[in-house]
Amino acid sequence: MKTDLESTLRQNSGRRLLFLGRESLFTHQEAERFLKTYDMDLTTDPEEKGIVGVVEHHRLNPVEEDISYRFYDRKVPLFKLEEFERLMSEQIKEDELLMVLKLGDDQERLLRLIDNTHISDALFLKLLGMYRWSEDTEEDSNEDRGVVMATLRRFLNYKTNEEDLLYSALTLKRLAVETEDPRLLYTLLGFPNFRFMQKGKQWITLREVVATSAYIDRETIRKLLRFRDEKIMFFLAANRSVPREILEELSEKNIESIDEALASNISIGDTLFAKLLSKGGSIRDILLHYQPVDRKRYGMIEKETLTSGILSLLGANELLAPELIPHLADSDRKGLLRSLAANSAVPAELLDSFYNRKDIDLTLPLSGNKTTPISLLEAIYRDHEAVPDIQLALAANTSTPEAILRALFDLDRYEINERLAANESVPLELLNILKIDTRLRNALTGNKTFTDSITRDLGL
């Protein structure tokens, strides 16, 4: 008999609901209080009179199953416990609930609510903020582990075959990286400051991961700053989403690592650019290599001592303003020109002009530049096909025409093959031949063309 649960409750004032099986997200006392709002009673005794519906746990013992069949035969409506819990959850008065939890400090009830998938994300995050984490930072408790799992299950995008991810606190790093929800990022700062191992055997903490997110808001940033942790400030200084006035506050720390992070952050303004430029050394070098540079900023740079090394860094900057590049290309400084010849931001006509200078010191970086026109790469190979360094640069360049890649493959030299193995433009048939050489395994592992073919073959 198909009957809507809420309709049953509204239409049967003074009657009873029979509960079969154990309680789950709500206790019987909480369910009783809920039913009182409909002027109904809860019972666990199937012999009581006035039973107009049965709420069943998904697991029943044989005796309970027999009772369920009896009521079914009598055409009494049967409801899943999950359906009842969903209705209870939808009618929660959030402010009242939070006040009761705060005053009563009922962690057991709090944990049951955190496990409740029917409540809103907003309420869930508020509940997380009220949870008291175990003081033992070396080993998490069962309750802590359950809270982490509930958080991951609710917010992490994962496939069915990735269910095991929910059992590891390490997955919190992935959640912090992937989420676009500022409120969740703020709430994660209340979690234990888990540490995660990265490639290169470098450790990063949960708070530091949050500090790298493009979706943190001002409230989260301010909370991060209150930890007074230099590494957190370093990651904030490198974060392009951090407001400019906070970046300027960080520069007042006068800490070299933070200044270096600021120098790599393209969100800094001209005022902070000038301030960092005056500090010289590694801070200036990072600034010149990574910051957008227009004529105004180039005017600031010109006031410094323009050594060959500084100009080389500037020439490699892929954020040079288009109107500034021709001006730099008119220079006779070899280091600057070599950097420009390898720079993907330099327009094709200027790259052609570099090659027309017939200078091998410029031809080599041109042969490795992904934006060098195909016709120019063909000319370079035609004119310098026997030059080892040119061969290596062309073998690594994803813009090199297939005919040249095949010709380089035919040379069968390990140094060339190593670069071909890492080149995503090399035909798969050649990569499959190269895989026979076990020395090329690392290069092939990083080649998306090769790894994608393996994924397809495995049907993943």
C-alpha positions as CSV (number, residue, x, y, z in Angstrom):
1,M,0.0,0.0,0.0
2,K,1.6,3.2,-1.2
3,T,1.0,6.1,1.2
4,D,2.9,9.4,1.7
5,L,4.5,9.5,5.2
6,E,3.7,13.1,6.0
7,S,0.1,12.7,4.9
8,T,-0.2,9.7,7.2
9,L,1.1,11.8,10.1
10,R,-1.2,14.7,9.4
11,Q,-4.3,12.6,9.0
12,N,-3.9,10.3,12.0
13,S,-3.9,12.6,15.1
14,G,-4.0,10.6,18.3
15,R,-2.8,7.4,16.7
16,R,0.6,5.6,16.8
17,L,3.6,4.7,14.6
18,L,5.2,1.3,15.2
19,F,9.0,1.4,15.0
20,L,10.8,-1.9,14.1
21,G,14.6,-2.3,14.4
22,R,17.2,-0.2,16.1
23,E,17.4,3.5,16.1
24,S,19.9,5.3,13.8
25,L,20.3,9.0,13.2
26,F,17.7,10.0,15.9
27,T,16.9,8.4,19.2
28,H,13.5,7.1,20.1
29,Q,13.1,10.1,22.5
30,E,13.8,12.5,19.6
31,A,11.4,10.7,17.3
32,E,8.8,10.8,20.0
33,R,9.2,14.6,20.4
34,F,8.9,15.0,16.6
35,L,5.7,12.9,16.5
36,K,4.2,15.0,19.3
37,T,4.1,17.9,16.7
38,Y,1.6,15.8,14.8
39,D,-0.2,14.7,18.0
40,M,1.0,11.1,17.5
41,D,2.8,8.6,19.6
42,L,5.7,6.2,18.9
43,T,5.5,2.6,20.0
44,T,7.7,-0.5,19.8
45,D,4.9,-2.8,20.9
46,P,3.1,-4.4,17.9
47,E,0.2,-5.4,20.1
48,E,-0.8,-1.8,21.0
49,K,-3.9,-0.4,19.5
50,G,-4.2,2.5,17.1
51,I,-1.1,1.7,14.9
52,V,-1.6,3.4,11.5
53,G,1.9,2.9,10.1
54,V,5.2,1.0,10.5
55,V,8.6,2.5,10.3
56,E,11.3,-0.1,9.6
57,H,15.1,-0.1,9.9
58,H,16.7,-1.6,6.8
59,R,17.9,-4.5,8.9
60,L,15.3,-6.5,10.8
61,N,15.7,-9.7,12.8
62,P,13.5,-12.6,12.0
63,V,10.9,-11.7,14.6
64,E,10.7,-8.1,13.4
65,E,10.4,-9.3,9.8
66,D,7.4,-11.5,10.8
67,I,5.8,-8.5,12.5
68,S,6.3,-6.5,9.3
69,Y,4.6,-9.2,7.1
70,R,1.7,-9.2,9.5
71,F,1.1,-5.5,9.2
72,Y,1.6,-5.6,5.4
73,D,-1.1,-8.2,5.2
74,R,-3.4,-5.9,7.2
75,K,-2.6,-3.2,4.6
76,V,-1.0,-1.0,7.2
77,P,1.5,1.4,5.4
78,L,5.2,0.5,5.8
79,F,7.8,3.2,5.7
80,K,11.6,3.0,5.6
81,L,13.4,4.5,8.6
82,E,15.4,6.6,6.1
83,E,12.2,8.2,4.9
84,F,11.2,9.1,8.4
85,E,14.6,10.5,9.2
86,R,14.5,12.6,6.1
87,L,11.2,14.1,7.1
88,M,12.5,14.8,10.6
89,S,15.7,16.4,9.1
90,E,13.7,18.7,6.8
91,Q,11.7,20.1,9.7
92,I,14.7,20.9,11.9
93,K,14.7,24.4,13.2
94,E,18.4,25.1,12.8
95,D,18.7,28.0,15.3
96,E,16.9,26.1,18.0
97,L,19.0,23.0,17.4
98,L,22.3,24.8,17.5
99,M,21.3,26.6,20.7
100,V,20.3,23.3,22.4
101,L,23.6,21.6,21.3
102,K,25.6,24.5,22.5
103,L,24.0,24.7,25.9
104,G,23.8,20.9,26.4
105,D,27.3,20.2,24.9
106,D,25.8,16.9,23.6
107,Q,28.6,15.5,21.5
108,E,26.9,12.2,21.0
109,R,23.9,13.9,19.4
110,L,26.2,16.2,17.4
111,L,28.0,13.1,15.9
112,R,24.7,11.6,14.9
113,L,23.7,14.9,13.2
114,I,27.0,15.1,11.4
115,D,26.3,11.6,10.0
116,N,22.9,12.8,8.8
117,T,23.1,13.2,5.0
118,H,19.6,14.8,4.9
119,I,20.6,18.1,6.6
120,S,21.8,21.0,4.5
121,D,25.4,21.7,3.8
122,A,25.2,25.0,5.7
123,L,23.9,23.3,8.9
124,F,26.5,20.5,8.5
125,L,29.3,23.1,8.4
126,K,28.0,24.8,11.6
127,L,27.9,21.4,13.3
128,L,31.5,20.7,12.3
129,G,32.5,24.0,14.0
130,M,31.0,22.7,17.2
131,Y,32.7,19.3,17.2
132,R,35.5,18.8,19.8
133,W,38.4,17.0,18.2
134,S,40.5,14.5,20.1
135,E,43.4,16.0,22.0
136,D,45.6,13.1,20.9
137,T,47.2,14.4,17.7
138,E,49.3,11.3,17.1
139,E,46.3,9.0,16.5
140,D,42.8,9.9,15.6
141,S,39.8,8.6,17.5
142,N,36.9,6.6,16.0
143,E,34.8,9.7,16.4
144,D,37.4,11.9,14.6
145,R,37.7,9.4,11.8
146,G,33.9,9.3,11.4
147,V,33.7,13.1,11.2
148,V,36.4,13.2,8.5
149,M,34.6,10.4,6.6
150,A,31.2,12.3,6.8
151,T,32.9,15.5,5.5
152,L,34.5,13.7,2.6
153,R,31.4,11.8,1.7
154,R,29.4,15.0,1.6
155,F,31.8,17.3,-0.3
156,L,34.3,15.2,-2.2
157,N,33.7,14.3,-5.8
158,Y,34.7,10.7,-6.1
159,K,33.8,7.7,-8.2
160,T,32.1,4.6,-6.9
161,N,35.3,2.6,-7.1
162,E,37.1,5.2,-5.0
163,E,35.1,4.6,-1.8
164,D,38.3,3.7,0.0
165,L,39.4,7.3,-0.2
166,L,36.8,8.1,2.5
167,Y,38.8,6.1,5.0
168,S,42.0,8.2,4.8
169,A,42.5,11.7,6.3
170,L,45.0,12.2,3.5
171,T,42.0,12.7,1.2
172,L,41.3,16.0,3.0
173,K,44.2,17.5,1.0
174,R,42.4,16.6,-2.2
175,L,39.1,18.1,-0.8
176,A,40.9,21.3,0.2
177,V,42.4,21.6,-3.3
178,E,39.2,20.8,-5.2
179,T,36.5,22.6,-3.3
180,E,35.2,26.0,-4.5
181,D,33.2,26.6,-1.3
182,P,34.7,29.3,0.9
183,R,32.6,28.2,3.9
184,L,34.0,24.7,3.7
185,L,37.6,26.0,3.5
186,Y,37.0,28.2,6.6
187,T,35.6,25.1,8.4
188,L,38.5,23.0,7.5
189,L,40.7,25.3,9.6
190,G,39.0,23.9,12.6
191,F,40.2,20.4,11.8
192,P,43.4,19.0,13.3
193,N,46.3,20.4,11.2
194,F,46.9,17.1,9.3
195,R,50.3,16.8,7.5
196,F,50.5,15.4,4.0
197,M,53.6,14.1,2.1
198,Q,54.1,15.6,-1.3
199,K,56.3,14.7,-4.3
200,G,59.9,15.3,-3.4
201,K,59.2,14.2,0.2
202,Q,58.1,17.7,1.2
203,W,55.4,18.0,3.9
204,I,52.5,20.4,3.7
205,T,49.8,20.9,6.3
206,L,46.0,21.2,5.9
207,R,46.1,24.9,6.8
208,E,48.8,25.5,4.2
209,V,46.8,23.7,1.6
210,V,43.8,26.0,2.4
211,A,46.1,29.0,2.1
212,T,46.8,28.0,-1.5
213,S,43.1,27.9,-2.6
214,A,41.8,30.4,-5.1
215,Y,38.5,30.3,-3.3
216,I,39.4,31.5,0.2
217,D,37.5,34.6,1.4
218,R,38.7,37.4,3.6
219,E,37.4,35.7,6.8
220,T,39.4,32.6,6.0
221,I,42.5,34.7,5.2
222,R,42.2,36.5,8.5
223,K,41.8,33.3,10.4
224,L,44.9,31.9,8.7
225,L,46.9,35.0,9.6
226,R,46.0,34.6,13.2
227,F,48.0,31.4,13.3
228,R,51.1,33.5,12.9
229,D,52.8,30.8,10.9
230,E,55.5,31.8,8.5
231,K,54.8,29.0,6.1
232,I,51.1,29.8,6.0
233,M,52.0,33.4,5.3
234,F,54.3,32.3,2.5
235,F,51.5,30.4,0.7
236,L,49.1,33.4,1.2
237,A,51.7,35.7,-0.3
238,A,51.8,33.5,-3.4
239,N,48.0,33.2,-3.7
240,R,46.6,35.4,-6.5
241,S,43.2,35.5,-4.8
242,V,44.4,37.3,-1.7
243,P,43.4,41.0,-1.8
244,R,46.2,43.5,-2.6
245,E,46.0,45.3,0.7
246,I,46.7,42.0,2.5
247,L,49.6,41.3,0.2
248,E,51.0,44.7,1.2
249,E,50.5,43.8,4.9
250,L,52.5,40.6,4.3
251,S,55.3,42.6,2.7
252,E,55.6,44.6,6.0
253,K,56.9,41.4,7.6
254,N,60.2,41.9,5.8
255,I,60.7,38.1,5.7
256,E,62.7,37.0,2.7
257,S,60.7,33.8,1.9
258,I,57.5,35.8,2.0
259,D,58.9,38.5,-0.2
260,E,60.0,35.8,-2.7
261,A,56.4,34.5,-2.7
262,L,55.1,38.0,-3.3
263,A,57.5,38.5,-6.2
264,S,56.0,35.5,-7.9
265,N,52.4,36.7,-7.4
266,I,51.0,38.5,-10.4
267,S,48.3,40.2,-8.2
268,I,50.7,42.6,-6.6
269,G,50.4,46.3,-7.7
270,D,53.0,48.7,-9.0
271,T,53.7,50.0,-5.6
272,L,54.6,46.6,-4.2
273,F,56.5,45.8,-7.4
274,A,58.7,48.8,-6.9
275,K,59.2,48.0,-3.2
276,L,60.3,44.4,-4.0
277,L,62.5,45.5,-6.9
278,S,64.5,47.7,-4.6
279,K,65.4,44.7,-2.4
280,G,67.5,43.1,-5.2
281,G,69.0,39.6,-5.1
282,S,66.7,36.6,-5.4
283,I,63.6,38.7,-4.8
284,R,64.3,41.0,-7.8
285,D,65.2,38.0,-10.0
286,I,61.9,36.2,-9.2
287,L,60.1,39.5,-9.8
288,L,61.6,40.0,-13.3
289,H,61.0,36.4,-14.4
290,Y,57.3,36.1,-13.2
291,Q,55.7,39.5,-13.1
292,P,53.8,41.2,-15.9
293,V,56.1,43.9,-17.2
294,D,54.9,46.9,-19.2
295,R,56.7,50.1,-20.1
296,K,56.0,51.7,-16.7
297,R,57.5,48.8,-14.9
298,Y,60.4,48.6,-17.4
299,G,61.1,52.2,-16.5
300,M,61.5,51.1,-12.9
301,I,63.8,48.3,-13.9
302,E,66.0,50.5,-16.0
303,K,66.8,52.6,-12.9
304,E,68.5,49.5,-11.5
305,T,71.8,48.2,-12.8
306,L,70.9,46.2,-15.9
307,T,73.5,43.4,-15.8
308,S,73.5,40.7,-18.4
309,G,71.9,38.3,-15.9
310,I,69.1,40.6,-15.1
311,L,68.3,41.2,-18.8
312,S,68.3,37.4,-19.4
313,L,65.7,36.9,-16.7
314,L,63.6,39.7,-18.1
315,G,63.9,38.3,-21.7
316,A,62.5,34.9,-20.4
317,N,59.5,36.6,-18.9
318,E,56.4,35.3,-20.7
319,L,54.2,38.1,-19.3
320,L,56.1,40.9,-21.2
321,A,53.7,43.5,-22.6
322,P,53.5,43.1,-26.4
323,E,54.5,46.7,-27.0
324,L,57.7,46.2,-24.9
325,I,59.0,43.2,-26.8
326,P,60.1,44.9,-30.0
327,H,62.0,47.5,-27.9
328,L,63.9,44.7,-26.1
329,A,64.5,42.8,-29.4
330,D,66.5,45.9,-30.7
331,S,69.1,45.3,-28.0
332,D,72.6,44.0,-28.8
333,R,72.8,42.2,-25.5
334,K,73.3,38.5,-26.3
335,G,71.9,37.1,-23.1
336,L,68.7,39.1,-23.5
337,L,68.3,38.0,-27.1
338,R,68.8,34.4,-26.3
339,S,66.1,34.5,-23.7
340,L,63.7,36.3,-26.1
341,A,64.4,33.7,-28.8
342,A,63.2,31.0,-26.3
343,N,60.2,33.0,-25.1
344,S,56.8,31.8,-26.2
345,A,55.4,35.4,-25.8
346,V,57.6,36.7,-28.7
347,P,55.6,37.1,-31.9
348,A,56.5,34.9,-35.0
349,E,57.9,37.8,-37.1
350,L,60.5,38.7,-34.4
351,L,61.5,35.0,-34.1
352,D,62.1,35.0,-37.9
353,S,64.2,38.1,-37.5
354,F,66.3,36.4,-34.9
355,Y,67.0,33.5,-37.2
356,N,67.9,35.9,-40.1
357,R,70.8,37.1,-37.9
358,K,72.5,33.7,-38.7
359,D,73.7,33.4,-35.1
360,I,73.8,29.9,-33.7
361,D,73.5,31.2,-30.2
362,L,70.0,32.4,-31.2
363,T,69.2,29.4,-33.4
364,L,69.5,27.0,-30.6
365,P,66.8,28.6,-28.3
366,L,64.6,29.1,-31.4
367,S,64.7,25.3,-32.1
368,G,63.3,24.6,-28.6
369,N,60.6,27.4,-28.6
370,K,57.1,25.9,-28.9
371,T,55.8,29.0,-30.7
372,T,58.5,29.0,-33.4
373,P,56.6,28.7,-36.7
374,I,56.7,25.2,-38.3
375,S,58.3,26.7,-41.4
376,L,61.1,28.1,-39.3
377,L,61.6,24.8,-37.5
378,E,61.9,23.1,-40.8
379,A,64.5,25.6,-42.0
380,I,66.5,25.2,-38.8
381,Y,66.5,21.4,-39.2
382,R,67.4,21.7,-42.9
383,D,70.3,24.1,-42.2
384,H,71.6,22.5,-38.9
385,E,70.4,18.8,-38.9
386,A,73.9,17.5,-37.9
387,V,74.3,19.9,-34.9
388,P,73.7,17.7,-31.7
389,D,72.3,20.5,-29.6
390,I,69.8,21.4,-32.3
391,Q,68.8,17.8,-32.6
392,L,68.1,17.5,-28.9
393,A,66.1,20.8,-28.8
394,L,64.0,19.7,-31.8
395,A,63.4,16.3,-30.3
396,A,62.0,17.9,-27.1
397,N,59.9,20.5,-28.9
398,T,56.2,19.5,-29.1
399,S,55.8,21.9,-32.2
400,T,58.4,20.0,-34.2
401,P,56.8,18.5,-37.4
402,E,56.3,14.8,-37.4
403,A,58.6,14.2,-40.3
404,I,61.5,15.7,-38.4
405,L,60.6,13.7,-35.2
406,R,60.7,10.5,-37.3
407,A,64.0,11.5,-38.8
408,L,65.5,12.1,-35.3
409,F,64.1,8.8,-34.1
410,D,65.9,7.0,-37.0
411,L,69.2,8.3,-35.6
412,D,68.7,5.9,-32.7
413,R,70.7,7.9,-30.2
414,Y,69.9,7.6,-26.5
415,E,70.1,11.3,-25.8
416,I,67.7,12.0,-28.6
417,N,65.4,9.1,-27.7
418,E,65.1,10.4,-24.1
419,R,63.7,13.7,-25.3
420,L,61.5,12.0,-27.8
421,A,60.1,9.7,-25.1
422,A,58.9,12.8,-23.1
423,N,57.5,14.6,-26.2
424,E,53.7,14.3,-26.4
425,S,53.7,15.1,-30.1
426,V,55.7,12.0,-31.0
427,P,53.5,9.4,-32.7
428,L,52.3,6.6,-30.4
429,E,53.8,3.9,-32.6
430,L,57.3,5.4,-32.0
431,L,56.6,5.7,-28.2
432,N,55.7,2.0,-28.1
433,I,59.0,1.2,-29.7
434,L,60.9,3.4,-27.3
435,K,59.3,1.7,-24.3
436,I,61.4,-1.3,-24.9
437,D,64.3,0.6,-23.5
438,T,63.8,0.5,-19.7
439,R,66.0,3.6,-19.3
440,L,63.3,5.7,-20.9
441,R,60.6,4.6,-18.4
442,N,60.6,7.8,-16.4
443,A,60.3,10.0,-19.5
444,L,57.4,7.9,-20.9
445,T,55.6,8.0,-17.5
446,G,55.4,11.8,-17.8
447,N,54.2,11.7,-21.4
448,K,50.4,12.1,-21.6
449,T,50.1,10.6,-25.1
450,F,51.7,7.4,-23.8
451,T,49.9,7.2,-20.5
452,D,46.5,8.0,-22.1
453,S,47.0,5.1,-24.5
454,I,47.6,2.7,-21.6
455,T,44.5,4.0,-19.8
456,R,42.4,3.4,-23.0
457,D,43.9,-0.1,-23.4
458,L,42.9,-1.0,-19.8
459,G,39.4,0.4,-20.4
460,L,39.7,2.8,-17.5
